[in-house]
Amino acid sequence: HVQLVESGGGSVQSGGSLRLSCVMSGFTHSEYCMAWFRQAPGKEREVVAGVHTGGSAKFYADSVKGRFTLSQDNAKRTVFLQMSSLKVDDTAIYYCAALSRFAYVCPADASDYDYWGQGTQVTVS
């Protein structure tokens, strides 16, 4: 079965950095969409960044552009989210997600994604 496992969350002061990782296993497709979402208490889940592993096209939420960088290691089926200049508003549980179907353009809506990790807490104070 498909499994996504996030790691790298933690507590950091405002202005600091963290690097999240998401390792996927059990997925048969060689090219797929993966995305990072986050959910803060009392708020809806929102997209942070996403990538199509078959190419270099990435997208970012406006709120994180210039501060967060998504990268990938296809051989290890791992996606990273480097978060810099962190703000208190970045505090949330961060989830990685994968799309089960092929898509030329990766969606930014959480409802489109089929596989989810358990989430990792990021706290910025």
N, C-alpha and C positions, 0 to 999 in steps of 0.2 A: 504494500500500500504506500501511497505518497506521504511523505513526512517532511515537514519544514521545521528546522530548529534554529531559533534565534539565540544570539549571545552578545555580550558586550555592553549591556545596559549598566546603569549605576547612577551614583549621585555626583554632581559636579557643580562648581560655582559658575555663576554667570560669566560668560566670556570664555569658558573652558571648552574642551573637546572630548568627544567620545567616538568610538568606532563600533558600529554594529555589524554583526555577521549573520548570514542566513544560509544554512546548508540544506540542500534539498536532496532527498533520496526517493527511490521507487518510482521515478517519473520516466516514462518511456520516450517522450519527445526529445529531440536533440535541440530544438529551438522553441522558445516559449517566452511568454511575458511573465516577468516578476515585478512586484512592486512593494514598496514600503508604505504602510499606513500608520496612523497614530490615533489614539483616542484618549482625550483628557477627561477627567471626572465631569459628568454632567454635559458632555459635549458629544456630538456625533463623530463617528470614525471618519477621518479625512485622509486623502492621499498625500504622501510626502514626495515620493519619487518613484519612477518606474523605468524599466528597460526591456527591450526585446533582445534576448540573448543571441539571436542570430545576426544582429547588426550592432551598430553603435548608437542608435537613436535612444536618447533618454529624455525624460520629462521630469520637471520639478514643480512643486507648488510654488506660487509666487512668494509665499512667506519664508521659504528656505533657499531660494535662489541666491547664489553667491556665497552661501554658508555651508550647504550640504553638498556632498559629492557622492554619487553612486558609481560603483565599479563592480566588475564581475570577474570571476575565474571560472570559465565554462568547463574546463577539465575537472574541476573540483565541484562543479555545480553549486557554487557559492556566490552570493551577492553581498557586497559590503555597502554600508552607508557611513561615510565619514562626516561627522557633524562637528562644525567649528563655530566659534562665536555664539555659543549657545545662550539662549535667553530663557527667562523664567517661563515664558509662554510655550517653550518647547517641551515642558514637562508633560509627559503622557506615557501610556503604554504603547510601545512600538511593535507592530506586527509586520511580518513579511507574508506575501501571498503570491500564489501562482495561478495562472489561467490554464484550464485543462484543454481548451480548444485552441486551434491555431488562429492567430490574428495578425494582420499586417501592421495594424496600429494598436498598440497596447492601450486598453481602456484605463481611465482614472477613477472609475466608480467601483467602490468596494463590492457592490452587489454582483459584479461581473466575475469576480474571482472565486474559484472553487476550493482551493487548498490554502490553509492558513496555519501559521505557526502559533505557538502558545503565547507569544508576546514577551517582551522584555521591558522592564520599567526604566524610564529615564527621568531623573529628577534634577532640575536645575534650580539652585537657590541663590 
